[in-house]
Amino acid sequence: MSEPVRIQEADFSQDEEIAALKVSSKSIGGIATFLGCARDFSEGRDVSEISFEAYGSMALAEMQKLRSEAIDRFGLLDARIVHRVTTVRAGDNIVFIAAAAEHRAAAFDGCRWMIDELKQRVPIWKKEITPQGESWVTPHP
């Protein structure tokens, strides 16, 4: 079974992540997920690729802290966070967030909070590669 919080180059399987959540507790009544995918445009420009870089150990530690906070704050039974650091093309997976709870409201709320907090707090940077050149993207919610 893979770690519940990971930073990796390789793609991930949503099915495997959800299956890992399901075996963690028989009390789970709902799992809310967020899948972040690469777009082929940004701010009116075509984007051919997006490159992600992370401050490795610091990013992972902050993601682990974020998961623990979400579990406590929303009464989650379990949660998973996977973020890729590599170069992706339009349609590729970037980030996966899942929150498991007894009831759907906590799962939805926890999932949304985790992705919003990840964007604000975790030192992962995004560089867009366009026909006009490359540019680092400032974080946005």
Residue pairs with C-beta under 8 A, 6 or more apart in sequence:
1 20
1 23
2 16
2 20
4 20
4 67
4 78
4 79
4 80
4 81
5 60
5 63
5 64
5 67
5 80
5 81
5 82
6 12
6 60
6 81
6 82
6 83
7 54
7 56
7 59
7 60
7 63
7 82
7 83
7 84
7 85
7 124
8 82
8 83
8 84
8 85
9 84
9 85
9 86
10 84
10 86
11 84
11 92
11 93
12 82
12 84
12 93
12 96
14 33
14 35
14 96
17 33
17 80
17 82
17 96
17 98
18 31
18 33
18 98
20 80
21 28
21 31
21 78
21 79
21 80
21 98
21 100
22 28
22 31
22 100
24 77
24 78
24 100
25 77
25 78
25 100
27 77
27 102
28 77
28 78
28 100
28 101
28 102
29 101
29 102
29 103
29 104
30 100
30 101
30 102
30 103
30 104
30 106
30 107
30 108
31 98
31 99
31 100
31 107
32 98
32 99
32 104
32 107
32 108
32 110
32 111
32 112
33 96
33 97
33 98
33 99
33 111
34 95
34 96
34 97
34 98
34 111
34 112
34 114
34 115
35 93
35 95
35 96
36 93
36 94
36 95
36 96
36 115
37 91
37 92
37 93
37 94
38 47
38 50
38 88
38 89
38 90
38 91
38 92
38 94
39 47
39 90
40 46
40 47
40 48
40 90
40 91
41 47
42 128
42 130
42 137
45 128
45 130
45 131
45 132
46 130
46 131
47 90
47 128
47 129
47 130
48 89
48 90
48 129
48 130
48 131
49 87
49 88
49 89
49 128
49 129
50 87
50 88
50 94
50 126
50 127
50 128
50 129
51 86
51 87
51 88
51 126
51 127
51 129
52 83
52 84
52 85
52 86
52 87
52 88
52 94
52 124
52 125
52 126
52 127
53 85
53 124
53 125
53 127
54 60
54 83
54 85
54 122
54 123
54 124
54 125
55 123
55 124
58 123
59 83
59 122
59 123
59 124
62 121
62 122
62 123
63 81
63 83
63 118
63 122
66 81
66 114
66 117
66 118
66 121
66 122
67 79
67 80
67 81
67 114
69 117
70 76
70 79
70 99
70 110
70 113
70 114
70 117
71 77
71 78
71 79
71 110
73 110
73 113
74 99
74 101
74 106
74 109
74 110
74 113
75 101
75 102
75 106
76 99
76 100
76 101
76 106
76 107
76 110
77 100
77 101
77 102
78 100
79 97
79 98
79 99
79 100
79 110
79 114
80 96
80 97
80 98
81 95
81 96
81 97
81 114
81 118
82 95
82 96
83 94
83 95
83 96
83 118
83 122
83 124
84 93
84 94
84 95
85 124
87 129
88 94
95 115
95 118
97 111
97 114
97 115
97 118
98 111
99 106
99 107
99 108
99 109
99 110
99 111
99 114
100 107
101 107
101 110
116 141
118 124
119 139
119 140
119 141
120 139
120 141
125 136
125 137
126 136
126 137
127 134
127 135
127 136
127 137
128 134
128 135
128 137
